[in-house]
Amino acid sequence: MPTAYFLINVAINHETEVTEKIKNILGKNSIKFEVQEIYGIYDIVVKIIAESDDHLRQIILEKLRPIDKIQSAITMMVV
């Protein structure tokens, strides 16, 4: 199963808001995921497991990246 880690920086004091939006979006799709708020360089890390590489890319590019208050993000595809 294609897996990716999505590392996110958000606007100050919007971590919980963005985490909830991510959970809501991913909960409506047929994928497995974990979302954690973290301390350090990034604010949120999301592990996403999808049914195909194309579905994984679609979720990240079309659903997650456009979320308001995300300032930057890095996607790491697992090989």
DRENPA-3360 file (N, C-alpha, C; in nm, 2 decimals, always signed):
BEGIN
1 = MPTAYFLI = +0.08/-0.12/+0.00/+0.00/+0.00/+0.00/+0.09/+0.12/+0.00 ~ +0.07/+0.22/-0.09/+0.14/+0.34/-0.10/+0.12/+0.42/+0.03 ~ +0.24/+0.47/+0.09/+0.24/+0.54/+0.21/+0.32/+0.67/+0.20 ~ +0.27/+0.78/+0.26/+0.35/+0.90/+0.26/+0.34/+0.97/+0.40 ~ +0.44/+1.04/+0.43/+0.44/+1.13/+0.55/+0.43/+1.27/+0.50 ~ +0.34/+1.35/+0.56/+0.31/+1.48/+0.52/+0.35/+1.57/+0.64 ~ +0.45/+1.65/+0.63/+0.50/+1.73/+0.74/+0.46/+1.88/+0.71 ~ +0.40/+1.94/+0.81/+0.33/+2.06/+0.79/+0.37/+2.17/+0.89;
9 = NVAINHET = +0.39/+2.29/+0.85/+0.40/+2.41/+0.93/+0.27/+2.49/+0.91 ~ +0.22/+2.54/+1.02/+0.09/+2.62/+1.01/+0.11/+2.75/+1.08 ~ +0.02/+2.84/+1.06/+0.02/+2.97/+1.12/+0.01/+2.95/+1.27 ~ +0.08/+3.04/+1.35/+0.09/+3.03/+1.49/-0.05/+3.02/+1.55 ~ -0.07/+2.93/+1.65/-0.19/+2.90/+1.72/-0.31/+2.85/+1.64 ~ -0.28/+2.79/+1.52/-0.38/+2.72/+1.44/-0.36/+2.57/+1.42 ~ -0.27/+2.52/+1.50/-0.24/+2.37/+1.49/-0.36/+2.28/+1.51 ~ -0.44/+2.31/+1.61/-0.55/+2.22/+1.64/-0.66/+2.24/+1.53;
17 = EVTEKIKN = -0.68/+2.36/+1.49/-0.78/+2.39/+1.38/-0.74/+2.31/+1.25 ~ -0.61/+2.32/+1.21/-0.57/+2.25/+1.09/-0.57/+2.10/+1.11 ~ -0.54/+2.05/+1.23/-0.54/+1.90/+1.26/-0.69/+1.85/+1.25 ~ -0.78/+1.93/+1.30/-0.92/+1.89/+1.28/-0.97/+1.89/+1.14 ~ -0.93/+1.98/+1.06/-0.96/+1.99/+0.92/-0.91/+1.87/+0.85 ~ -0.78/+1.83/+0.88/-0.72/+1.72/+0.82/-0.80/+1.59/+0.85 ~ -0.83/+1.57/+0.98/-0.90/+1.45/+1.02/-1.04/+1.44/+0.95 ~ -1.10/+1.56/+0.94/-1.23/+1.56/+0.87/-1.22/+1.52/+0.72;
25 = ILGKNSIK = -1.12/+1.58/+0.65/-1.10/+1.55/+0.51/-1.07/+1.40/+0.49 ~ -0.97/+1.35/+0.56/-0.92/+1.22/+0.55/-1.02/+1.11/+0.59 ~ -1.10/+1.15/+0.69/-1.20/+1.06/+0.74/-1.31/+1.03/+0.64 ~ -1.33/+1.12/+0.54/-1.43/+1.10/+0.43/-1.38/+1.02/+0.31 ~ -1.25/+0.99/+0.31/-1.19/+0.91/+0.20/-1.15/+0.77/+0.25 ~ -1.14/+0.68/+0.15/-1.11/+0.54/+0.18/-0.96/+0.52/+0.20 ~ -0.90/+0.58/+0.30/-0.76/+0.57/+0.33/-0.74/+0.55/+0.48 ~ -0.63/+0.50/+0.51/-0.59/+0.49/+0.65/-0.50/+0.61/+0.68;
33 = FEVQEIYG = -0.51/+0.66/+0.80/-0.42/+0.78/+0.83/-0.40/+0.79/+0.98 ~ -0.29/+0.86/+1.02/-0.27/+0.91/+1.15/-0.23/+1.05/+1.15 ~ -0.28/+1.13/+1.24/-0.24/+1.27/+1.25/-0.19/+1.30/+1.39 ~ -0.08/+1.37/+1.40/-0.02/+1.41/+1.53/+0.03/+1.55/+1.53 ~ -0.01/+1.63/+1.63/+0.06/+1.76/+1.65/+0.19/+1.73/+1.72 ~ +0.29/+1.80/+1.67/+0.43/+1.77/+1.73/+0.50/+1.91/+1.76 ~ +0.60/+1.90/+1.84/+0.69/+2.01/+1.87/+0.82/+2.00/+1.79 ~ +0.87/+2.10/+1.74/+1.00/+2.10/+1.67/+0.98/+2.18/+1.54;
41 = IYDIVVKI = +1.06/+2.14/+1.44/+1.06/+2.22/+1.31/+0.92/+2.22/+1.25 ~ +0.85/+2.11/+1.26/+0.71/+2.10/+1.20/+0.61/+2.10/+1.31 ~ +0.49/+2.14/+1.27/+0.38/+2.15/+1.37/+0.29/+2.02/+1.37 ~ +0.27/+1.96/+1.25/+0.18/+1.85/+1.24/+0.25/+1.75/+1.15 ~ +0.24/+1.62/+1.18/+0.28/+1.51/+1.09/+0.16/+1.42/+1.06 ~ +0.14/+1.39/+0.93/+0.03/+1.30/+0.89/+0.09/+1.18/+0.82 ~ +0.05/+1.06/+0.86/+0.09/+0.94/+0.79/-0.04/+0.90/+0.71 ~ -0.02/+0.88/+0.58/-0.13/+0.85/+0.49/-0.10/+0.72/+0.42;
49 = IAESDDHL = -0.20/+0.63/+0.42/-0.18/+0.50/+0.34/-0.31/+0.50/+0.25 ~ -0.28/+0.49/+0.12/-0.39/+0.49/+0.02/-0.38/+0.37/-0.06 ~ -0.49/+0.35/-0.14/-0.50/+0.23/-0.23/-0.41/+0.23/-0.35 ~ -0.37/+0.35/-0.39/-0.28/+0.36/-0.51/-0.19/+0.49/-0.50 ~ -0.08/+0.49/-0.57/+0.00/+0.61/-0.57/-0.08/+0.73/-0.62 ~ -0.16/+0.71/-0.73/-0.24/+0.82/-0.78/-0.34/+0.88/-0.68 ~ -0.40/+0.79/-0.61/-0.50/+0.83/-0.50/-0.43/+0.91/-0.39 ~ -0.31/+0.86/-0.36/-0.23/+0.93/-0.25/-0.19/+1.07/-0.30;
57 = RQIILEKL = -0.14/+1.08/-0.42/-0.11/+1.22/-0.47/-0.23/+1.31/-0.48 ~ -0.34/+1.25/-0.53/-0.46/+1.33/-0.54/-0.50/+1.39/-0.40 ~ -0.50/+1.30/-0.30/-0.54/+1.35/-0.16/-0.45/+1.46/-0.12 ~ -0.32/+1.44/-0.14/-0.22/+1.54/-0.09/-0.24/+1.67/-0.16 ~ -0.24/+1.66/-0.30/-0.24/+1.78/-0.38/-0.37/+1.86/-0.38 ~ -0.48/+1.78/-0.39/-0.61/+1.85/-0.40/-0.69/+1.87/-0.27 ~ -0.66/+1.79/-0.17/-0.74/+1.80/-0.04/-0.66/+1.86/+0.07 ~ -0.53/+1.83/+0.09/-0.46/+1.87/+0.20/-0.38/+2.00/+0.18;
65 = RPIDKIQS = -0.31/+2.01/+0.07/-0.23/+2.13/+0.05/-0.31/+2.26/+0.04 ~ -0.43/+2.26/-0.01/-0.51/+2.39/-0.01/-0.57/+2.43/+0.13 ~ -0.55/+2.35/+0.23/-0.61/+2.39/+0.36/-0.56/+2.53/+0.41 ~ -0.65/+2.61/+0.44/-0.61/+2.75/+0.49/-0.53/+2.73/+0.62 ~ -0.44/+2.82/+0.64/-0.35/+2.83/+0.75/-0.22/+2.74/+0.74 ~ -0.21/+2.65/+0.64/-0.09/+2.58/+0.62/+0.01/+2.67/+0.55 ~ +0.12/+2.70/+0.61/+0.22/+2.79/+0.55/+0.32/+2.71/+0.46 ~ +0.36/+2.59/+0.50/+0.45/+2.51/+0.42/+0.43/+2.37/+0.45;
73 = AITMMVV = +0.46/+2.28/+0.36/+0.45/+2.14/+0.38/+0.55/+2.06/+0.29 ~ +0.59/+1.95/+0.34/+0.68/+1.86/+0.27/+0.61/+1.72/+0.27 ~ +0.62/+1.66/+0.15/+0.56/+1.52/+0.14/+0.68/+1.43/+0.12 ~ +0.68/+1.32/+0.20/+0.78/+1.22/+0.19/+0.71/+1.09/+0.16 ~ +0.73/+1.04/+0.03/+0.68/+0.91/-0.01/+0.76/+0.80/+0.04 ~ +0.70/+0.70/+0.10/+0.78/+0.58/+0.15/+0.80/+0.49/+0.03 ~ +0.93/+0.44/+0.02/+0.96/+0.35/-0.09/+0.97/+0.20/-0.04;
% end
